Amino acid sequence: MSTDRRKFLRTLAGTVGLAGAAPFYSSAQGESLLETLRLYQDVPAGQLAGDETFWRQVKLAYSVSPTIVNLNNGGVSPQPVVVQEAVERYNRMSNEMPTYYMWRVLDKGREPLRARLAALAGCSPEEIAINRNTSEALETVIFGLPLQAGDEVVLTRQDYPNMINAWKQREKRDGIVLKWLSFDFPIEDDNRIVEAFASAFTARTKVAHVTHVINWNGQVLPARKIAQEARRRGIGVLVDGAHSFCQLDFD
């Protein structure tokens, strides 16, 4: 799937609108944001990176205080104003007509929403599970995998702390073996990373945990190549895509 943040936001306008009666971008600020995305949709990313007019509009889409320099937009996920407005609007609707909204609006909108999310992610609706965040989604998989004592999981010291802690819980509870890789990032040669994973694989390896984009430093791991090496050996792959979805092309 080929995508970027501009395409993601334009698609989101239709996707979230399926969950309720009101359009997602139903505000002057929201319409202004969509108009900006339309105007710049064909501008190459490299050129857009230096366009101060565009980024000024992006800045206006958020309510972050101008008194601080906010450098963490990934893990904390500040919401655009249009998202804040939509949450408030849907919350009011839920309290105005609770049973009607729950069963006649939300229930009917769930599967169409799942289908649109699948189209955005480049997969089938059956592969989409809606969770509150990436940590919850990954932990659901980690704690649900049928691993036994002695089974090995390959992961890195640079993985997200919540995921590391979840795997350590499996280690304590079930006696699985965690095989740790540690990298001196940045690394430009993908083969070095792939070879490190491949060298750690054994006949007991059941899972390779791959963080697509490392949150500490932005290093992009060659997830596809690692997955290919793992699958050739019958090893499952769990990818943490929290910071890569709609930032990188993938399928």
N, C-alpha and C positions, 0 to 999 in steps of 0.2 A: 504494500500500500504506500502510495506517495502522498504525503500531506505536509502541512506546515501550520503554524499558529493562526495565520489568516484564514486558511480553509477551515480549520477547526472551529473558529469562532463563528464563521458564516454557517457552518453545518449545525453548530450548537443552537443557533437561533431557531431552526426548525425542530431539532430533536427535543429540546426541553419544552417547547410549546405543546408537544403532544401530551404532556402530563397534566395539563390543566386547560381551562377555558381561555385564559388570557395569554396574549402573545408574550414571549420572553422579553423582547426588547421594547416593551410598550412604555417608553418614556422618551423625553427629548434627548437625554444623554445617550440612551440606547440607540436611538435612530441616528444620532451623530456618529457613534462608533461604527455602526453598520455602513454608513455612507463613506466613512474614512476607509474601511476595509474594501469597499467596492472600488473606490478611486485608486487604491494602491494594489489591487489584486494581481495585476500583471507586471508589477515592478520587480526586477530580480532582487533576491535577498541581499546580495552583496551591495547593490546600490541603495537599497532601503536602509541598510544598517547605518548609513551616514546621513539619512534624511531627518533633520531635526524637527521639521513640521509634523511628520508622521509620528515620531516618538513623543512629541508634545501632546498629540491627541491620545496616544496610549496612556500617558501619564494622567491625563484628565479622566480616564475611565476608572481610576481607582481613587479611594478616599484615604489613602495613607497620608499621615501627617507630613506636611512640608518641613517640619522642624527637625526631622531625622533623615539620615541617609539609609534607606532600607535595602540591604544587600541580600536578604534571604527571601526570595520569592518562590522557592521550591517546596521545602518541607512544611512551611507554615501556610502556604497557599492563600494569600490575601485575595478576597473576592472583589471582582469589579463591582461598581455601583449597580449595574443592571442585575447582577446576581443577588446582591443584597435586597434590592427592591422586589425581585421575584420571590425570594424566600418570605419576605414580609407579606407580600400579597397572597401567596398560597396559604400562609399560616392564618391570615384573617379569614380566607375562604373556608378553611377547615373548621374554624370555630363558629362561622356563621351558619353552616349547614353540615355538621359533622358526618352523619350517616350517609347522607346523599353524596357528599363529596368523596367519602372513603370508598363506597361500593360502586357508585355509578360513574364517577369520573376517574379516580386513581386506578381502580381495578381494570377498567376498560383501556386505560392508557398505558398500562405496564408492558404488554407484549409489543405494541407498536413502538414504544420507546426502546425496548430491547433490540428490535429489528434495526432501528436507526443507529443505535450504538454499534451494532455488529457491522453495519455498512461503513461506519466511521473507522472501525478498528480493522476492517478487512477480513472478517471471519463470519461464521454462521451464527444466527441468534442462539442456537443451542450451546454455543461455546461462551456465551456471555453470562456472568453472574454479577449482579449489582451489589456492591459492598459500600461501606462508608468511606473506606480509604484503602490505600495499597497495603499498609501494614496488616489490617484486618484480613484482607484477601489472601496475602501470602501466609499469614499464620493459620488460616483455615486449611490451606493445603499442607503446610508443614506438619501440623498436628494430626492431619487426616491420612497421611501416607502410611501404608501398611509396612513399616520398617521393623526389623527385628534386631536383637542384640548381635553385634558384629558387622551389621550392614554399614557401609561407608558412604559419607556425604562429603563431596569436595566443595569448599567455599573459600573465601578470601578474608583476610583481616580488614580489608577496606569495605566490606559489605555494610549495609545499614544496620545500626545497633539493634533495632527491634528484631530484625531477622536473625542476627547473631544470637541474641538472647533466646529466641524461639528454638533455634537448633540446639543450643546448650541445654534447654529444657528436655528436648528429646534424648539428648545424650545421657542426662541424669535419670530420666524416667525409664528409658528402654534399652540403654546400653549400646546405642549406635556409636560409630566411630567418626569423629569429625577430622577431616584432613585439611589442614590450613595451608593456603597459599598466601604469600605476602609479596607485593610488588613495590618497586621504587618508581612511582609515577612522576611525571608523564612518560609514557612509552609510545613511540610512533610506529614501531614494528609490531603489527598484529600477530605475526607468527610466534614471537616470543611469548605472548600471553597464551595463545592456543597450545603451544608446546608445553607450557607449564601445567595447564589443566590436563593435557593428554598424559603427561608423565606421572601425574598423581592418580590416574585411573587404574584400578585393579579389577580382578574378577569379583571382588566384594563390593565394588562401587555401585550404588543404586541411584544416586542423585547427584547432579552437578548444579549448584546454586550460582547463578550468574547475575550480577548487577549490571544492567546494560550501560547506565551512566552513573559513575561514582559520585555521590553527593558531596564528598569532601573536596574534590578538585576538578570535576567535570570530565574526567577520563572516560572515553567511550570504549567499552569492551567489545570485541568482535563476537557478539552473541551468536550469530548465525554459524560462524566457523566452529565455535566451541560446541554448539549443538550438533553439528554434523559429526564431529569427532566422537561425541558422547553416544549418539544414536547408532553409529557403526558398531559400538560395543554393547548395545542394548541398555544404555544408561539413560534414565529420565533426566529432563532438564527443567529447572524452575527458574524463570527469568523475572527479575525485579525491574519492571519497566516504568517505575514511578516518574523518573526524570527523562525518559526517552519518548513516551507517547506524545505524538504531535510535535515533537522536536526533530525526530529523525524519520527517514523513510524505513518502513518495515512491512512485513507481511507474515 
